[in-house]
């Protein structure tokens, strides 16, 4: 798991947060009464130390003061494992990043803070594998949280280096004060205003250019400890949950302040997420009986538990735009980050970051590989990319979160090209026998390619160059913000390698491959790097297989079969009333994936006042062929489902809606992307 890195300290209870992508800023509230902001890209303040020295073999080095030797406070170790095998090893929690043979002066503090750092040593062996040759530059995030650039002046057992270590100005700024124990904040689309909940029971609207509490507008009051906000700006309303023994989910009209209770009886509700279609709400509850997350269908108030065993769950965030998973902070004593995978018939909880500072409250998604976590007095940076990709690795690195060596490349053609990260149980993105679809982020090792002298690359799918244009953010030192940049192929299909001195938002991105025009099946991705835009200057070539599937599963509830007593059965029409004696039913369903890549399906019943019950479900069990098409016109469950729920007379005298969900295993490298749903209603009125 990645090690959380503190990027802001000394806070007075950082809780709810909102990340503004276009300017790389985190807005958050502090329980002590503040609205605050953290700029991730900061200007330099002072040079802590700099100079030239001979770093002795086997010695450590402190980049804060330029002193060699010892163990406390040191940042790097020029480690001599044998007479030939050598490496530069980060120490005491420092991180290291190889830039290659780049201009020392081009590596600015802005560049340094935008790099991915890892604990993986850089190979400095005295042979052809050496990555620390004369002129090579590497960067270090020091044990104290400063940033240094180091250049190899003269390689050897005793290595001459030069270095510069920077202490950056704080990106922290207080925007407003005087709030009554603020809990959450969410910004409007234009970024000019924000909505804030206060523990004392109010929802506020705040102009961020004049953000003190005295200038805020009270939108609604009279609530009990409102916590996380979900803003529906298009329809002029917000949703909040109350942290109380019988808390409510409320919808608030942002113009009038009118509060509409949607669901009650939520024991210590604290976190809230709304699906994009506003059909479901997900609520985290710190119930004394056990922390959990529930899904609430807003049209019926039906509640379904989707995750249990959570320790004091707090605020939640969608992990991706496809809403395939939820990120939730678990407070003390766990102090960790959990991911709830919603693509299985039974949602799966995975812990993806341990050892967070005390009392984590909210998580913000900076990019698919980077998260920010607000804790009591600290904001932490959790960077997954350093756990996956390293600058000393291959040129062609993988797809999104999936390294290429976790994509099957051997055996019969029918079983190649599938992603499998379950071989690493601790990895945060767990997929099994997953094909790819949609638009894929092809990751390239620009740093290594640049160090090898490559300045251009080309990409093929099978024997064809798609030559697709894609966009990414590049940091501008002129405007001090990320600017959207389009990357288009040059003449001949060449793309420019990214220079180590540039700060791209998605550091390793080399291509955004749209696959909708590709036939479903196995395809070969190949990348070649070049010194010049000339095939004869090729530096390296790498390739791997991926399996494409852009076909969604199909779902339908074909029949509802009422099993009569003592014998026989009857087909129940849509919206029909069932009034003959017996509570037993079967369902003829289709949850079919023609390509054989079904992941899971689930059929559930919903009725009455917040009542629900599972009918039948199944999840993919790995097979040698990696195939599972799912049921097609099949009767489920094997034994008839019984509508009766002990102690609930409405279970057999009420309207029932049956929902069928199906996910396939297709991913775009970051999340599962294909889901299908179907529902059918009847009324059960048994005598």
C-alpha positions as CSV (number, residue, x, y, z in Angstrom):
1,X,0.0,0.0,0.0
2,X,1.2,3.6,-0.6
3,X,2.6,5.5,2.3
4,X,0.5,8.7,3.0
5,X,2.7,11.9,2.7
6,X,1.7,14.9,4.8
7,X,1.4,18.1,2.6
8,X,-0.3,20.4,5.2
9,X,0.0,20.2,9.0
10,X,-1.1,22.1,12.1
11,X,-4.8,22.3,11.0
12,X,-7.7,22.8,13.4
13,X,-9.7,19.8,12.3
14,X,-9.8,19.4,8.5
15,X,-13.1,17.7,7.7
16,X,-15.1,18.1,4.5
17,X,-13.4,19.0,1.3
18,X,-13.9,19.8,-2.4
19,X,-11.1,19.5,-5.1
20,X,-11.1,22.0,-7.9
21,X,-9.3,20.2,-10.8
22,X,-8.6,23.0,-13.2
23,X,-6.4,25.0,-10.7
24,X,-5.3,22.1,-8.6
25,X,-6.7,23.4,-5.4
26,X,-8.3,21.7,-2.4
27,X,-11.0,23.7,-0.5
28,X,-11.8,22.4,2.9
29,X,-13.4,23.3,6.2
30,X,-11.7,23.2,9.6
31,X,-13.9,22.3,12.6
32,X,-12.2,25.1,14.5
33,X,-14.2,27.6,12.4
34,X,-12.5,28.1,9.1
35,X,-12.8,27.8,5.4
36,X,-9.4,27.1,3.9
37,X,-7.6,26.3,0.7
38,X,-4.6,24.3,-0.2
39,X,-2.8,25.0,-3.5
40,X,-1.0,21.8,-4.7
41,X,1.4,23.7,-7.0
42,X,3.4,26.3,-5.0
43,X,6.2,28.8,-5.8
44,X,9.7,28.3,-4.2
45,X,10.6,30.1,-1.0
46,X,14.2,29.5,-0.1
47,X,17.1,27.3,-1.0
48,X,17.8,25.2,2.1
49,X,21.2,23.9,0.9
50,X,23.2,23.5,-2.3
51,X,26.7,22.6,-3.4
52,X,29.0,20.0,-4.9
53,X,30.6,17.1,-3.0
54,X,32.1,13.7,-3.4
55,X,29.6,11.2,-2.0
56,X,31.6,8.3,-0.7
57,X,30.7,4.7,-1.4
58,X,28.5,3.1,1.4
59,X,27.9,6.6,2.9
60,X,24.6,8.3,3.5
61,X,23.8,12.0,2.7
62,X,21.5,14.6,4.3
63,X,20.2,16.9,1.6
64,X,19.0,19.4,4.2
65,X,22.5,20.3,5.3
66,X,24.9,18.6,2.9
67,X,26.4,16.3,5.7
68,X,27.5,12.7,4.9
69,X,27.3,9.7,7.3
70,X,25.0,8.6,10.1
71,X,21.4,7.4,10.0
72,X,19.2,10.0,11.6
73,X,17.6,12.5,9.2
74,X,19.5,11.3,6.1
75,X,17.7,11.2,2.8
76,X,19.8,9.0,0.4
77,X,22.3,6.2,0.7
78,X,25.0,5.4,-2.0
79,X,24.7,1.7,-1.3
80,X,27.4,-0.7,-2.5
81,X,25.9,-4.2,-2.5
82,X,28.9,-5.9,-4.1
83,X,32.0,-4.7,-6.0
84,X,29.8,-4.2,-9.1
85,X,26.2,-3.9,-7.8
86,X,25.4,-0.4,-6.6
87,X,22.2,1.7,-6.0
88,X,21.0,5.0,-4.8
89,X,18.5,4.2,-2.0
90,X,16.1,6.7,-0.3
91,X,16.0,6.5,3.5
92,X,13.8,7.6,6.4
93,X,10.7,7.9,4.3
94,X,12.3,10.0,1.6
95,X,11.2,9.3,-2.0
96,X,13.3,9.3,-5.2
97,X,12.5,9.9,-8.9
98,X,14.9,9.4,-11.9
99,X,14.8,12.2,-14.5
100,X,17.7,11.1,-16.7
101,X,20.1,13.3,-18.7
102,X,18.1,16.6,-18.6
103,X,19.2,20.1,-18.1
104,X,19.9,20.7,-14.4
105,X,18.5,24.3,-14.6
106,X,15.2,23.2,-16.2
107,X,14.4,21.2,-13.0
108,X,12.6,23.9,-11.1
109,X,10.8,23.6,-7.8
110,X,7.5,23.4,-9.6
111,X,8.8,20.4,-11.6
112,X,10.1,18.8,-8.4
113,X,6.8,18.9,-6.6
114,X,4.9,17.5,-9.6
115,X,7.0,14.3,-9.9
116,X,6.0,10.9,-8.7
117,X,8.3,9.6,-5.9
118,X,8.9,6.1,-4.7
119,X,11.0,4.1,-2.3
120,X,12.5,2.0,-5.1
121,X,16.3,2.6,-5.4
122,X,17.9,3.7,-8.6
123,X,20.2,1.2,-10.2
124,X,23.8,2.6,-10.1
125,X,25.7,-0.7,-10.8
126,X,29.1,-0.5,-12.4
127,X,28.0,-2.1,-15.7
128,X,25.7,-1.5,-18.7
129,X,22.6,-1.4,-16.4
130,X,23.8,1.8,-14.7
131,X,21.2,4.6,-14.6
132,X,23.4,7.0,-12.8
133,X,25.8,7.9,-15.6
134,X,27.5,11.3,-15.9
135,X,25.0,14.2,-16.3
136,X,22.0,12.2,-15.1
137,X,19.6,14.1,-12.7
138,X,17.4,12.5,-10.0
139,X,15.0,14.2,-7.6
140,X,14.4,13.5,-4.0
141,X,11.5,14.4,-1.7
142,X,13.4,14.6,1.5
143,X,12.6,13.0,4.9
144,X,11.6,16.5,6.1
145,X,9.2,17.0,3.1
146,X,11.4,19.4,1.1
147,X,12.5,18.8,-2.5
148,X,16.0,18.4,-3.9
149,X,17.5,17.9,-7.4
150,X,20.8,15.9,-7.6
151,X,23.1,15.6,-10.7
152,X,25.8,13.0,-11.2
153,X,28.9,15.0,-12.1
154,X,31.4,12.1,-12.1
155,X,30.2,8.5,-11.6
156,X,32.3,6.2,-9.5
157,X,32.6,4.3,-6.2
158,X,33.1,7.8,-4.8
159,X,30.6,9.8,-6.8
160,X,30.9,13.6,-7.4
161,X,27.4,15.2,-7.3
162,X,25.8,18.6,-7.1
163,X,22.5,19.3,-5.4
164,X,20.0,22.0,-4.6
165,X,17.4,21.5,-1.9
166,X,14.3,23.8,-1.8
167,X,11.8,24.6,1.0
168,X,8.5,25.6,-0.7
169,X,6.1,28.2,0.5
170,X,3.0,26.8,2.1
171,X,0.1,26.4,-0.2
172,X,-2.3,26.8,2.7
173,X,-4.5,29.8,3.0
174,X,-7.4,30.7,5.3
175,X,-10.3,32.2,3.3
176,X,-12.8,32.8,6.0
177,X,-13.3,32.5,9.8
178,X,-16.0,32.7,12.4
179,X,-17.9,29.5,11.5
180,X,-19.8,27.3,14.0
181,X,-18.0,24.0,13.8
182,X,-18.3,23.6,10.0
183,X,-18.6,20.0,8.7
184,X,-18.6,20.0,4.9
185,X,-18.1,22.2,1.9
186,X,-19.0,21.9,-1.8
187,X,-18.3,24.4,-4.5
188,X,-20.6,25.6,-7.3
189,X,-19.8,24.8,-10.9
190,X,-18.2,28.3,-11.5
191,X,-16.0,28.0,-8.4
192,X,-17.1,31.3,-7.0
193,X,-19.4,30.2,-4.2
194,X,-19.6,27.3,-1.8
195,X,-22.2,25.7,0.4
196,X,-21.2,24.8,4.0
197,X,-22.9,22.8,6.7
198,X,-22.4,23.8,10.4
199,X,-22.7,21.4,13.3
200,X,-25.2,23.8,14.9
201,X,-27.8,23.0,12.2
202,X,-27.4,25.4,9.3
203,X,-26.6,25.2,5.6
204,X,-24.8,28.3,4.4
205,X,-24.0,29.9,1.0
206,X,-20.6,31.6,0.9
207,X,-19.0,33.9,-1.6
208,X,-15.4,32.7,-1.7
209,X,-14.1,36.2,-2.4
210,X,-15.5,37.3,0.9
211,X,-15.7,34.1,2.9
212,X,-16.0,35.2,6.6
213,X,-19.0,33.8,8.4
214,X,-20.4,37.3,8.9
215,X,-20.8,37.6,5.1
216,X,-22.4,34.2,4.6
217,X,-26.1,33.6,3.8
218,X,-28.1,31.2,5.8
219,X,-30.0,29.0,3.3
220,X,-31.6,26.6,5.9
221,X,-31.5,26.1,9.6
222,X,-33.1,23.9,12.3
223,X,-31.4,20.7,11.4
224,X,-29.6,18.3,13.7
225,X,-25.9,18.2,13.0
226,X,-26.0,18.3,9.2
227,X,-22.9,16.7,7.7
228,X,-22.0,15.8,4.1
229,X,-23.6,17.7,1.3
230,X,-24.6,16.6,-2.2
231,X,-25.2,19.6,-4.5
232,X,-27.7,19.4,-7.3
233,X,-27.1,22.9,-8.8
234,X,-29.0,22.2,-12.0
235,X,-32.3,21.7,-10.1
236,X,-31.5,24.3,-7.4
237,X,-31.3,21.9,-4.5
238,X,-29.0,20.2,-2.1
239,X,-29.1,17.0,-0.1
240,X,-27.7,16.6,3.4
241,X,-27.8,13.9,6.2
242,X,-28.1,14.5,9.9
243,X,-25.8,13.0,12.5
244,X,-28.4,11.9,15.1
245,X,-29.8,8.7,16.6
246,X,-32.8,9.2,14.3
247,X,-31.1,11.3,11.6
248,X,-32.8,12.3,8.3
249,X,-31.9,12.6,4.7
250,X,-33.1,16.0,3.6
251,X,-33.6,17.8,0.3
252,X,-33.2,21.5,0.6
253,X,-34.5,24.1,-1.9
254,X,-31.6,26.5,-2.4
255,X,-33.8,29.4,-3.2
256,X,-36.4,29.2,-0.4
257,X,-34.6,27.1,2.2
258,X,-37.5,24.7,2.4
259,X,-36.5,21.3,3.8
260,X,-38.1,18.1,2.5
261,X,-37.4,15.0,4.7
262,X,-36.9,12.0,2.3
263,X,-35.9,9.3,4.8
264,X,-35.8,9.1,8.6
265,X,-34.5,6.7,11.2
266,X,-30.9,6.9,10.0
267,X,-28.8,6.1,13.0
268,X,-25.9,8.6,13.2
269,X,-25.8,9.2,9.4
270,X,-22.7,11.1,8.4
271,X,-21.6,10.6,4.8
272,X,-23.8,11.1,1.7
273,X,-23.4,10.3,-2.0
274,X,-26.0,10.7,-4.7
275,X,-26.0,8.8,-8.0
276,X,-25.8,11.0,-11.1
277,X,-29.5,10.2,-12.0
278,X,-30.5,11.1,-8.4
279,X,-32.3,7.7,-8.1
280,X,-30.2,6.4,-5.2
281,X,-28.5,7.9,-2.2
282,X,-25.6,6.2,-0.4
283,X,-25.3,7.0,3.3
284,X,-22.6,6.0,5.7
285,X,-23.7,5.4,9.3
286,X,-21.8,5.2,12.5
287,X,-24.3,3.0,14.1
288,X,-23.1,1.6,17.5
289,X,-24.1,-1.8,16.2
290,X,-21.5,-1.5,13.4
291,X,-20.4,1.1,10.9
292,X,-22.0,0.5,7.5
293,X,-23.1,2.0,4.2
294,X,-26.7,1.8,3.0
295,X,-28.2,2.5,-0.5
296,X,-31.5,4.2,-0.4
297,X,-33.9,4.3,-3.4
298,X,-35.4,7.8,-3.2
299,X,-38.7,7.0,-4.9
300,X,-39.6,4.3,-2.4
301,X,-37.2,5.0,0.6
302,X,-36.2,1.3,0.4
303,X,-32.9,0.7,2.1
304,X,-30.2,-1.9,1.3
305,X,-27.0,-2.4,3.2
306,X,-24.1,-2.5,0.8
307,X,-21.1,-2.6,3.2
308,X,-20.6,-3.6,6.8
309,X,-17.7,-3.9,9.2
310,X,-16.5,-0.4,8.7
311,X,-14.9,1.4,11.7
312,X,-16.5,4.8,12.2
313,X,-17.0,5.5,8.5
314,X,-17.1,9.2,7.6
315,X,-17.5,11.1,4.3
316,X,-17.6,9.4,1.0
317,X,-16.5,10.1,-2.6
318,X,-17.1,8.3,-5.9
319,X,-13.9,6.7,-7.1
320,X,-14.8,7.4,-10.7
321,X,-17.3,9.0,-13.0
322,X,-18.9,5.6,-13.7
323,X,-19.9,5.2,-10.0
324,X,-18.4,1.7,-9.8
325,X,-16.9,2.2,-6.4
326,X,-17.0,4.4,-3.3
327,X,-14.1,5.7,-1.3
328,X,-14.8,6.2,2.4
329,X,-12.6,7.3,5.3
330,X,-12.6,5.1,8.4
331,X,-11.8,7.1,11.5
332,X,-10.0,6.0,14.7
333,X,-9.0,3.4,15.7
334,X,-8.7,2.2,12.0
335,X,-7.4,5.5,10.5
336,X,-7.5,4.1,7.0
337,X,-9.2,4.5,3.6
338,X,-11.6,1.9,2.2
339,X,-12.9,1.2,-1.3
340,X,-16.4,-0.3,-1.7
341,X,-16.6,-2.1,-5.0
342,X,-20.2,-2.0,-6.3
343,X,-19.6,-4.2,-9.4
344,X,-20.0,-7.5,-7.6
345,X,-23.4,-9.0,-6.8
346,X,-22.3,-8.6,-3.2
347,X,-20.3,-5.3,-2.8
348,X,-16.7,-5.9,-1.7
349,X,-14.8,-3.8,0.8
350,X,-11.1,-3.3,0.3
351,X,-8.6,-1.3,2.4
352,X,-6.4,0.7,0.0
353,X,-4.4,2.9,2.4
354,X,-3.4,2.3,6.0
355,X,-1.6,4.4,8.5
356,X,-3.4,7.6,7.8
357,X,-3.1,10.5,10.4
358,X,-5.6,10.5,13.2
359,X,-9.3,10.9,12.4
360,X,-9.4,11.0,8.6
361,X,-12.7,12.5,7.4
362,X,-12.8,13.1,3.6
363,X,-11.0,12.0,0.5
364,X,-10.6,14.0,-2.8
365,X,-9.8,12.4,-6.1
366,X,-7.0,14.4,-7.7
367,X,-6.4,11.9,-10.5
368,X,-7.0,8.2,-11.1
369,X,-3.7,7.5,-9.3
370,X,-3.7,10.2,-6.6
371,X,-5.9,11.0,-3.6
372,X,-5.9,13.7,-0.9
373,X,-7.1,12.8,2.6
374,X,-8.2,15.4,5.2
375,X,-7.5,14.3,8.7
376,X,-7.7,16.1,12.0
377,X,-4.6,18.2,11.8
378,X,-3.0,16.9,8.6
379,X,-3.8,16.7,4.9
380,X,-2.1,13.7,3.3
381,X,-1.2,12.9,-0.3
382,X,-1.7,9.3,-1.3
383,X,0.0,8.5,-4.6
384,X,-0.6,5.1,-6.0
385,X,1.5,5.6,-9.1
386,X,4.8,5.1,-7.2
387,X,3.5,1.7,-6.2
388,X,2.8,0.7,-9.8
389,X,5.3,2.3,-12.1
390,X,8.9,3.2,-11.7
391,X,11.2,5.3,-13.8
392,X,13.7,2.4,-14.2
393,X,11.0,0.1,-15.7
394,X,9.9,-0.6,-19.2
395,X,9.0,1.9,-21.9
396,X,5.4,0.6,-22.4
397,X,4.1,0.5,-18.9
398,X,0.5,-0.6,-19.0
399,X,-3.1,0.6,-19.1
400,X,-4.4,3.0,-16.4
401,X,-4.0,1.3,-13.1
402,X,-2.9,-2.1,-14.7
403,X,0.8,-2.7,-15.3
404,X,1.4,-4.6,-18.5
405,X,2.9,-7.5,-16.7
406,X,-0.5,-8.0,-15.0
407,X,-2.1,-8.6,-18.4
408,X,-1.9,-12.2,-19.6
409,X,0.5,-12.5,-22.5
410,X,1.1,-16.3,-22.8
411,X,-0.9,-19.4,-23.6
412,X,-3.5,-19.9,-26.2
413,X,-4.8,-16.8,-27.9
414,X,-8.2,-17.2,-26.3
415,X,-6.9,-16.6,-22.8
416,X,-4.5,-13.7,-23.6
417,X,-5.0,-10.0,-23.0
418,X,-6.9,-10.2,-19.7
419,X,-6.0,-8.1,-16.7
420,X,-5.5,-9.8,-13.4
421,X,-4.3,-7.9,-10.3
422,X,-5.6,-10.4,-7.8
423,X,-2.1,-11.9,-7.8
424,X,-1.2,-8.9,-5.6
425,X,-3.9,-9.0,-2.9
426,X,-2.8,-5.7,-1.3
427,X,-3.1,-3.7,-4.5
428,X,-6.0,-1.2,-4.4
429,X,-7.4,-2.0,-7.9
430,X,-8.5,-5.6,-7.8
431,X,-9.7,-7.1,-11.1
432,X,-9.8,-10.7,-12.3
433,X,-9.9,-11.9,-16.0
434,X,-10.9,-8.4,-17.1
435,X,-10.9,-7.4,-20.8
436,X,-10.6,-3.7,-21.8
437,X,-13.1,-1.3,-23.4
438,X,-13.9,2.3,-23.9
439,X,-11.0,4.8,-24.0
440,X,-7.8,3.5,-22.6
441,X,-4.9,5.4,-21.0
442,X,-1.7,3.9,-22.4
443,X,1.1,4.7,-19.9
444,X,4.6,5.4,-21.2
445,X,7.9,5.8,-19.4
446,X,8.8,9.2,-20.8
447,X,11.5,9.7,-18.2
448,X,13.4,6.5,-19.2
449,X,12.9,7.2,-22.9
450,X,14.2,10.7,-22.6
451,X,17.3,9.5,-20.7
452,X,17.9,7.0,-23.6
453,X,17.9,9.9,-26.1
454,X,14.4,9.3,-27.5
455,X,12.3,12.4,-28.3
456,X,9.5,10.8,-30.3
457,X,7.3,7.7,-30.3
458,X,4.6,6.0,-32.4
459,X,1.8,3.6,-31.5
460,X,0.3,0.8,-33.4
461,X,-2.8,-1.4,-32.8
462,X,-2.1,-4.6,-34.7
463,X,-0.6,-3.2,-38.0
464,X,-2.5,0.1,-37.9
465,X,-1.5,3.5,-36.4
466,X,-4.8,5.1,-35.0
467,X,-3.1,8.5,-34.8
468,X,-5.7,9.8,-32.3
469,X,-5.5,13.2,-30.6
470,X,-5.9,13.4,-26.8
471,X,-5.9,16.1,-24.1
472,X,-4.1,16.5,-20.7
473,X,-3.3,19.3,-18.3
474,X,0.2,20.9,-18.4
475,X,1.3,23.3,-15.6
476,X,2.0,26.8,-16.8
477,X,4.5,28.9,-14.9
478,X,3.1,32.0,-16.7
479,X,-0.5,31.7,-15.5
480,X,0.3,29.6,-12.4
481,X,-2.4,27.1,-13.3
482,X,-2.9,23.9,-15.3
483,X,-3.7,24.6,-19.0
484,X,-5.4,22.1,-21.2
485,X,-3.1,20.9,-23.9
486,X,-3.9,18.9,-27.0
487,X,-1.4,16.2,-28.1
488,X,-1.8,15.4,-31.8
489,X,0.4,13.3,-34.0
490,X,3.1,15.1,-36.1
491,X,3.7,14.2,-39.7
492,X,4.4,10.5,-40.0
493,X,2.4,9.6,-36.9
494,X,5.1,10.7,-34.4
495,X,4.3,12.0,-30.9
496,X,6.7,14.1,-28.8
497,X,8.0,12.5,-25.7
498,X,7.2,14.6,-22.6
499,X,10.2,16.4,-21.3
500,X,11.3,15.8,-17.6
501,X,11.0,19.5,-16.9
502,X,7.3,19.6,-17.7
503,X,4.6,19.0,-15.0
504,X,1.8,17.1,-16.7
505,X,-1.3,16.3,-14.6
506,X,-1.2,12.7,-15.7
507,X,2.5,12.1,-15.5
508,X,2.9,8.8,-17.4
509,X,0.1,9.3,-20.0
510,X,1.3,8.6,-23.5
511,X,-1.9,7.9,-25.4
512,X,-5.7,7.9,-25.1
513,X,-6.7,5.0,-27.2
514,X,-10.4,5.0,-28.2
515,X,-11.4,1.4,-28.8
516,X,-15.0,1.7,-30.0
517,X,-13.8,1.2,-33.6
518,X,-11.9,-2.0,-32.8
519,X,-13.5,-5.4,-33.2
520,X,-14.1,-7.3,-30.0
521,X,-11.2,-9.7,-29.4
522,X,-7.4,-9.8,-29.1
523,X,-5.3,-6.9,-30.3
524,X,-1.6,-6.1,-30.1
525,X,-0.4,-2.7,-28.8
526,X,3.1,-1.7,-29.9
527,X,5.1,1.4,-29.1
528,X,8.4,2.4,-30.7
529,X,10.6,5.3,-29.5
530,X,12.9,7.3,-31.8
531,X,15.7,9.9,-31.5
532,X,14.4,11.8,-34.6
533,X,11.3,11.6,-36.7
534,X,13.0,8.9,-38.8
535,X,12.4,5.2,-38.6
536,X,16.2,4.6,-38.8
537,X,16.7,6.4,-35.4
538,X,14.6,3.9,-33.4
539,X,15.7,3.5,-29.8
540,X,13.4,0.8,-28.5
541,X,10.2,-1.1,-29.1
542,X,7.8,-2.8,-26.8
543,X,4.4,-4.5,-27.2
544,X,1.7,-6.4,-25.3
545,X,-1.7,-8.0,-26.0
546,X,-5.0,-6.6,-24.8
547,X,-8.5,-8.1,-25.2
548,X,-11.2,-5.6,-26.3
549,X,-14.9,-5.9,-25.4
550,X,-17.2,-3.0,-26.1
551,X,-20.5,-4.9,-25.8
552,X,-22.6,-4.4,-22.7
553,X,-24.5,-7.3,-21.1
554,X,-28.3,-7.6,-21.6
555,X,-30.8,-7.9,-18.8
556,X,-34.5,-8.7,-18.6
557,X,-37.0,-10.2,-16.3
558,X,-38.8,-12.4,-18.8
559,X,-41.4,-13.9,-16.5
560,X,-42.5,-13.9,-12.9
561,X,-43.8,-17.4,-12.1
562,X,-46.2,-17.8,-9.2
563,X,-45.9,-21.4,-7.7
564,X,-49.4,-22.4,-6.6
565,X,-50.3,-24.9,-3.9
566,X,-50.6,-27.8,-3.9
567,X,-49.3,-28.0,-7.5
568,X,-49.0,-26.0,-10.8
569,X,-47.9,-22.5,-11.5
570,X,-49.1,-19.3,-13.1
571,X,-47.3,-16.6,-15.1
572,X,-47.8,-13.2,-13.4
573,X,-48.3,-10.3,-15.9
574,X,-46.6,-6.9,-15.4
575,X,-48.5,-4.8,-12.7
576,X,-50.8,-7.8,-12.1
577,X,-52.3,-8.5,-8.6
578,X,-51.3,-11.8,-7.1
579,X,-54.1,-13.0,-4.7
580,X,-54.0,-16.7,-4.8
581,X,-52.6,-18.6,-1.8
582,X,-48.9,-19.2,-1.9
583,X,-45.9,-16.9,-1.3
584,X,-43.5,-18.8,-3.6
585,X,-42.1,-17.4,-6.8
586,X,-39.5,-18.0,-9.5
587,X,-38.2,-15.6,-12.0
588,X,-37.2,-16.3,-15.6
589,X,-34.3,-13.9,-16.2
590,X,-31.7,-13.0,-18.7
591,X,-28.4,-11.5,-17.5
592,X,-26.3,-12.4,-20.5
593,X,-22.9,-11.3,-21.9
594,X,-22.4,-12.5,-25.4
595,X,-18.6,-12.2,-25.2
596,X,-18.6,-14.4,-22.1
597,X,-17.3,-11.7,-19.8
598,X,-20.1,-11.4,-17.2
599,X,-18.9,-10.4,-13.7
600,X,-22.0,-10.5,-11.6
601,X,-25.8,-10.3,-11.5
602,X,-28.3,-9.8,-8.7
603,X,-32.1,-9.8,-8.4
604,X,-33.7,-8.0,-5.5
605,X,-37.2,-7.3,-4.3
606,X,-38.4,-3.9,-2.9
607,X,-41.7,-3.1,-1.3
608,X,-43.5,-1.0,1.2
609,X,-41.9,1.4,3.6
610,X,-38.2,0.9,3.1
611,X,-38.3,-2.9,2.7
612,X,-36.1,-5.0,0.5
613,X,-34.9,-8.6,0.2
614,X,-32.5,-10.5,-2.0
615,X,-34.0,-13.0,-4.5
616,X,-31.0,-14.5,-6.2
617,X,-27.5,-13.5,-7.3
618,X,-24.2,-14.9,-8.6
619,X,-20.6,-13.6,-9.2
620,X,-18.1,-14.9,-11.7
621,X,-16.0,-17.8,-10.5
622,X,-12.7,-17.9,-12.4
623,X,-12.4,-20.6,-15.0
624,X,-9.5,-21.7,-17.3
625,X,-11.3,-20.3,-20.3
626,X,-12.2,-17.0,-18.5
627,X,-15.7,-17.3,-19.9
628,X,-19.1,-16.9,-18.3
629,X,-22.0,-15.7,-20.3
630,X,-24.5,-15.8,-17.5
631,X,-28.2,-16.9,-17.4
632,X,-30.3,-16.6,-20.5
633,X,-34.0,-17.3,-20.0
634,X,-33.2,-19.2,-16.8
635,X,-35.5,-19.8,-13.9
636,X,-34.0,-18.5,-10.5
637,X,-33.6,-19.3,-7.7
638,X,-33.3,-23.1,-7.7
639,X,-35.8,-23.3,-4.8
640,X,-38.8,-20.9,-5.1
641,X,-38.3,-17.5,-3.5
642,X,-40.7,-16.8,-0.6
643,X,-42.1,-13.3,-0.2
644,X,-43.0,-13.7,3.4
645,X,-40.8,-11.9,5.9
646,X,-41.5,-12.8,9.5
647,X,-43.0,-9.9,11.5
648,X,-43.7,-7.9,8.3
649,X,-47.3,-8.2,7.1
650,X,-46.6,-5.8,4.2
651,X,-44.2,-8.4,2.7
652,X,-47.2,-10.3,1.3
653,X,-49.7,-7.4,1.0
654,X,-48.0,-4.7,-1.0
655,X,-46.7,-3.6,-4.4
656,X,-43.3,-5.2,-5.2
657,X,-40.7,-4.0,-7.7
658,X,-38.0,-6.5,-8.7
659,X,-34.7,-5.1,-9.9
660,X,-32.1,-7.0,-11.9
661,X,-28.6,-5.7,-12.1
662,X,-25.6,-7.0,-14.2
663,X,-22.0,-5.9,-14.5
664,X,-19.5,-7.3,-16.9
665,X,-15.7,-7.5,-16.3
666,X,-14.7,-4.9,-18.9
667,X,-12.5,-2.1,-17.5
668,X,-10.9,1.0,-19.0
669,X,-7.9,0.6,-16.8
670,X,-9.5,2.6,-13.9
671,X,-12.9,1.1,-13.3
672,X,-15.5,-1.3,-14.6
673,X,-17.6,0.5,-17.3
674,X,-20.5,-1.7,-18.3
675,X,-23.7,-2.1,-16.2
676,X,-27.2,-3.0,-17.3
677,X,-30.4,-2.8,-15.2
678,X,-34.0,-4.0,-15.6
679,X,-37.1,-3.8,-13.3
680,X,-40.6,-5.2,-13.2
681,X,-43.5,-4.6,-10.8
682,X,-46.4,-6.6,-9.5
683,X,-48.7,-6.4,-6.4
684,X,-48.8,-9.2,-3.9
685,X,-52.0,-9.4,-2.0
686,X,-52.1,-12.8,-0.4
687,X,-55.2,-13.8,1.7
